[in-house]
Each structure stands twice: as C-alpha cells, then as structure tokens.
Amino acid sequence: MFSRKARGKIQHLLLFFVILSAWETGSGQVHYSVPEEAKHGTFVGRIAQDLGLELGELVPRLFRVTSKSRGDLLEVNLQNGILFVNSRIDREELCGRSLECSIHLEVIVERPLQVFHVEVEVRDINDNPPVFPATQKNLFMAELRPLDSRFPLEGASDADIGVNAVLTYTLSPNEYFSLEKPSGDERVKRLGLVLRKPLDREEAPQIFLVLTATDGGKPELTGTVQILVTVLDANDNAPAFDRTLYAVKLLENVPNGTLVIKLNASDLDEGSNGNIFYSFSTDISPNVKSKFYIDPITGKIMVKGYIDFEESKFYEILVDGIDSGQPPLSGHCTVMVEVEDTNDNVPVIEFKSLSLPVREDAPLGTTIALISVSDRDSGANGQVTCSLTPHVPFKLVSTFKNYYSLVLDGTLDRESVASYELVVSARDGGSPSLWATASVSVEVGDVNDNAPVFAQPEYTVFVKENNAPGCHIFTVSARDADAQENARVAYSLVERRVGERALSSYVSVHAESGQVFALQPLDREELELLQFRVSARDAGAPPLGSNVTLQVFVLDENDNAPALLPPPPPSQRVARWVGAGQVVAKVRAVDADSGYNAWLSYELQEEAAAPGGARSAFRVGLYTGEISTTRALDEADAARQRLLVLVKDHGEPALTATATVLLWLEDGGAAPKASSRLVVGPAAAAAEAALVDVHVYLVVAICAVSSLLVLTLLVYTALRCSAPRGEGACVPGPARLVCSSAVGSWSSSPRRRRRQRQQVCSGEGPPKADLMAFSPSLPPCALPDGEVGEHCFSVPTDHINHSPHSGFLLKSNFPWINLFLLLAISPIVLPTFLNMRTSGVHVFLPMASIFLNIRRRYV
C-alpha cells in the first residue's frame, strides 16, 4: 500500500505526463534530443510509434526522412521504426554559437500523402576548450603610469554554449597587477590588467604573467596565454577617448566609403607626445579588418567591404589611440557596430513532393504537392505570404510555419481543361516587398466518364436490291471525349430477330472502322425496310456505350416482269352492232416491283392490225388495258379476231408480258336504240340541223375553255415566279429524300397497295400529303461521312419538278385547276347524253387527250 504522500506524488507525475502529451499533440511536432558527438547507432526515438504509424506500412507508404541540413546525420530503421544517429554530429559546425540548435526533419509518407515535422535538439557537450587569440601577448607600459591604470586584454573564446561556454579567468600570482573580470554587458566581455603597484623600470624592466581561462563544463577545460609586460620610460600621459564604448547602427549593403563613426581621443602631453595616431588593435579579428578601415589621422572608421546582415549582425571593433612620445602611450576604446536588416533577399519557393497526374474524379481536399518557402531576411522582411494563380480549382493550405499544401478545391474535367499551369507567388513583408514565383504543371488524369456519342441518333440508308454480297452500305462513327483507352471505340450489332432469321445474317459491322456491310443480296419484295441498332462501346473500366439506329430502305430494281391476272377466258363474243368506243374486253396485269418499275402500259402488237393496211377495229387503253372498238363493226370484219396485247413496265430495261385475246363477232341480238336515228323526211332534216347547231356550240365551248385554261396556267406561273424566295415554284426548296416505296405502284395487287400505304418511307416528322413520281434512273446518293451508297433520289417538296420523264404531282392546293380540267374534259361525255354520231366523238377524243396530257405535265 502506498502512503498518502506517495499517492500524491504519483498523481502529480501522471498529470505532468498528460499535460506534456497534450502539448505535443497540439504543437503538431515530435521533439527529440541527442547529444553531439554521439556514436553511430545511438538511439534517438521511436519515430514510427510516436507518429502513429504501423511498422508494416512504412515501406508500402514510401516512408522517408528529409532535412534542410545534412541529410545523413540521422537515419530511420524501417524494420523497427527507430530513429538513430547515422554519422558524427558536431553542434558547433551545425549551429555555430547559436543558443538553440535543432535538426528539423520532414517525414513524408504517401498513399495518402502526409507530412510530419520532427525536431531533434542537439545538446551541447563540453568538447571545446577556451582559446585565446594568441599564445603570447606583449604589453608596453610607462613606468610613470598611475596606480589603478587599466590595460585591456582580449578574452578567450569557447565554441561551446551555455555553461560549457561560461569562462572564468585567473592570473598568475604577482605583485604588480590584478585581474579585472568582464562586465555584465554580454556584448562587451572585456578583460583587463589593473596596476596595483607603481612600476619601476630599473627594478623590473619586464614582468611575465600567465592568464588562464577555465570553462564551466564537466570536466573543465582550460586555455592559457602568456603576457609579457615591458616597462617604458618617459612619456607619462596616454591618449584618452571620449568614451570607452561606442554603439553604432549601420544598414546592410551600404556602399564602400560609408562613414561609420569618427573617433576623438586627446593627450595632455605636448609636442610629439601629444600627436595621436589611430589604428585597429592587434587583437581585432581578420573579418573586421576586411569590412572596415580607420583613418590614422582623423579617426574616421569607414566601410570597405560588403556588409551583410545575414552574415553577421554585430561587429566589435577595438581601436587604439597611440601618441608619438618616447615611449609611445596608447588609449583604447571599443566600437560596437549593430547591422540593421534591409529587404535584400528574395523569398525561395521549393516543391517538396508532387503527386501527378491528378485524376479528374479526385475528391476535394486531395493533396497535390507540398511547398516550402523561406526568406533569409528577418522581422517583417522575412515574413512570407503565398498566393496561387486565381480562377483555378486548387488552393494553398498552410500546414506549418512557411509550409503549404497544394490541395484540390474544385471539380476537374479533363475534357474541358487537360492541364493547369499553376503559378505560386511568395511575397515578403518588406518595404518595398520582394516576391518570387514558381510554376508547376498539373496534368489532369483521364477517367472513363464520357460515353461514345454518335452525330445523330438515327440514320437512313438507301440500298438498291440485288446488291453484291459483302458490299459496303454505310459507315457509323462515334466520338468519345475521353483519352487513350477510354476513347478507343469498338462497334457491334445489337442482335435481334428479323422474321425467322438473325440480324447478323443480313448485315455486319466492322469493330474498329464502323463500316456496315450487307452480307447477302437484299430483295425488296421480301424485305423493304431493315431497321437495326449499332452499339459503340469504349475500352474504359467500366466500359460506357451508346446505340444508333439505322434504317436501311431497299430500293426497287426492275427485276420482276408484269404478270397477267386473272387468266383471261380463251375467247369472248362481241356483237357486230357494237359502235365505236365500246369496251369489249379488258387485260389485267400486276408487277411485283414498285414505282416506275410497276407502272404498266398496254399496246396492241402489229399482227392485230387489219389486213391490207386497213384501220384496225380495236384498240387498247394505254394505261387501263381496256380493249375497245375504234369504229363501228361491219360485215367485212372477220368473225374471228386474234389480238396480241403487249404489257410493258417502265423500268430500265423494260420487262414485258404478252396476252392473247380472241374475239368472235356474232350477228343477232337487239340493236341499240341509237339506230332509230336513221329516219327520213322533214323530221330527219330537222334533226340534222339541230345536230349541226350542237356541234357548233361544242366547238365554241371547247375553244373557250381551252383559252381559259391556258390563261389560268400563265397567270399561275407568273404568280409562282414572282412570289418570295422559298414560296414559289421557280425557287428550289429543300430536297427531301424519298424512297421508291413511298410512291407505290400504279398497278399492283390490293395487298401490296395497302402495305405500301402503311410503310414509312424516310425521315422524321409527319409525312407530306403529296404524291411524287420519279424516274428509275437514279444518281448515286451521298451518304453521311462521305460514303456513297446505292441509288437514291430527292424531290423538292415545295414545287413541281417538270422533268420530261417525271410523272405527275397532285397538290391539294389545286382544286380550281382540276375544276377547269373537268370542264375541259366534259365534252367527251356530252355526246353520249346527246345521242351524237360516233364521228362526233372522234372530234372530242383528240382534245380530251390533249387536256389529259396538260394535266399530267403541269398539275
């Protein structure tokens, strides 16, 4: 059991350690101490444990120790984390006579980057004895010098500090002199001999003394100087200065020749014994002699060397004033020159550690670099502040005195800024202030944060059917804003089923170039639209990607001949009384193609013409396939009529089919009531007159309507050409890609017509309410990215393309033109209601054909 007193001491001791540990934690440093001249391997401290680092992480985190001074004095054993002495430490060599001597260590570890500051105090030991400027000192003294006269001596110096440098002096026993100890002024530690007994040259011309200096170390070390005093005769008044100590302040960097002080000494003697010459004492240091000069006559002390505050802050100048008497006498004084600092040193910036490049996804506060700044000046001249280039996502954080960390202060985007040129500026507090800059290039490391992007989300491609296997139809291209592997794009198909087959059996895409190839010939009758997606993936981790849709429209080629349907009966019977223009049969045909390739026309072969060059009794509608009579049949016509009808499409080259129609002319049957027009007498004459009048009216009506139609077309054309740009027919509008399936077939099966009406041709937005006809001779179509695909076409959507090979374009804004055309065609129907002769119809048919051609060409 501990006594109450013992427990109290233990509590005080614990409280002391708690306060000590709290102080060390708050200071941010670890302090050690080691005596100078310690042997190699001397234990200094468990640095890893004191810094809170595990032994196993020292090597992986690149544990290292740096120092501004010699870096080989101390070393760390990475196996046990112990800081030990690596080489000889001489405190006097390291810090001179400074009272405080420390080795400042920077401990840097990475992953993450951290810096610790360790201060190792070097303790002084008494390893330097006192040393006098010379081993022997010669003094000359007049025998008439009064008692208590003082003769200054140069004291010894000890390179140690503290107690080890505290010197005590002793003088060898003698009857003439006593020793005057140094005063309390630390700047002037002067020794002196005091005359206690009058000198008598005849009795003692020379006196030998020994001055011993002893330091305060353990064990004590001593140094000695021998003093030889020579007693002179005669001149008994020595020069005397106004003061024994002068204090002067002098700015550093003053030019040579600058006056420091003018000394004045007086001598009571007369003549040559009163002439005083000034000189530096023989005990003055060579450094003072190199910096200052004294005029022996005037006593002016002037600058003759470079005065640097950072080199020395004080200069002690010992001056002797010697008269010309025999023997000469001298007076002594001390001039203390205090050097004042000026702002003559530029701050120094040093980058200790750099962690580059910086990933663009690095979190805020990430340490980029460690920066140290220093200034050799003192006071405000040595106080340095740092700043960073403005408007950058970085900032400087002060971590310790004159130490800064460059940390991330904003988000990075390599695609916007790939690197930053940072300029660190250090400015001191002098007037005027001095500043220095240091630049560092911070490169931003790429991360895969951008997916490949296509120029547009969808492409439309037109390919003619029956293409060669493996032909190139399109090229897709995606751009990735990242760099290197993160920007390397690979293309692939997004697999799906097309009917009962896989998409990859139709097309393929090159993984590197993005070229799309058709693997087999395409058949428009089997597949009109092939829609699929192409995927682009980068090589980042994780990979990013995007898709683009390709719509491949298969353009029609004339690879299907017209097909007759349904099969016609082997023969048809026609009554001989059928008049001209009567339909007696009809040929029907379809074409599996579309557009011009499916537009069918019908014509009779030559063998269907009447024998002997007579006019044939039948004709076939060019686009309807209806077989009708061209005249009234008579007895001269053969009873059996064999007609060959050629069905031809408008493709290039055109494909044909032939239909054979047999007609049997029969007598009998009821004659048309029109035959009742064969009457005689006055009634017949009146009817003929009325018919002539009708013919005249019809001709006049046709001419009027035709003139009105031509006038209307001229006015419409003038209005269109005079309209503003982009609105009239004479101004080309924007071209619009159209595929053949948008037109449809002029003659096709109902199922195909319904499918064509449902098919979407191309582009985005609502379809136009226009019907467009086009020629099968199509120019090569320019595809995106400079590729040339199969034939495609474009038709301006704001006016009519009056090509000789074009079809017709029926606009919804032409109802009044249609009205005039209907009025113009009406005379064709009118004779039927008027029961006119067949010859009357022959007059109107050419005019109707003209109007139809006009409508097809212009409307």
Buried (B, 14 or more C-beta within 10 A) or exposed (E): EEEEEEEEEEEEEEEEEEEEEEEEEEEEBBBBEBBBBBEEEBEBBBBBEBBEBEBEEBEEBEBBBEBEEEEEBBBBBEEEBBBBBBEEBBBBEBBEEEEEBBBEBBBBBBEEBBBBBBBBBBBBBBBBBBBBBEEEBEBBBBBBBEEEBBBBBBBBBBBBBEEBBEBBBEBBEBEBBBBBEBEEEEEBBBBBBBBEEEBEBEEBBEBEBEBBBBBBBEEEBBBBBBBEBEBBBBBBBBBBBEEBBBEBEBEBEBEEEEEBBEBBBEBEBEEEBBBBBBBBBEBBBEEBBEBBBBEEEEBBBBBBEEBBBBEBBEBBBBBBBBBBBEBBBBBBBBBBBEBBBBBBBBBBBEBBBBBEBBBBBBEEEBBBBBBBBBBBBBEEBBBBBBBBBEEBBBBBEEBBEBBBBBBBBEEBBBBEEBEBEBEBBBBBBBEEBBBBEBEBEBEBBBBBBBBBBBEEEEBBBBBBBEBEEEBBBBBBBBEBBBBEEBBBBBBBBEEEEBEEEEBBEBBBBBEEEBBBBBEEEBEBBEBBBBBBBBBBBBBBEEBBBBBBBBBBBBBBBBBBBBEBEEEBEEBBEBBBBBBBBBEBBBBBBBBBBBBBBBBBBBBBEEEBBBEEEEEBBBBBBEEBBBBBBBBBBEEEBEEEBEBBBBBBBBBEEBBBBEBBBBBEBEEEEEEEEEEEEEEEEEEEEEEEEEBEEBBEEBBEBBEEBBEEBEEBBEEBBEEBEEEEEEEBBEBEBEEBBBBBBBBBBBBBBEEBEEBBEEBEBBBEEEEBEBEBBBBBEBEEBEBBEEBEBBBBBBBBBBBBBEEEEBBEBBEEEBEEBEEBBEBBBBBBEBBEEBBBBBEBBBBBBEBBEEBBEBBBEBB
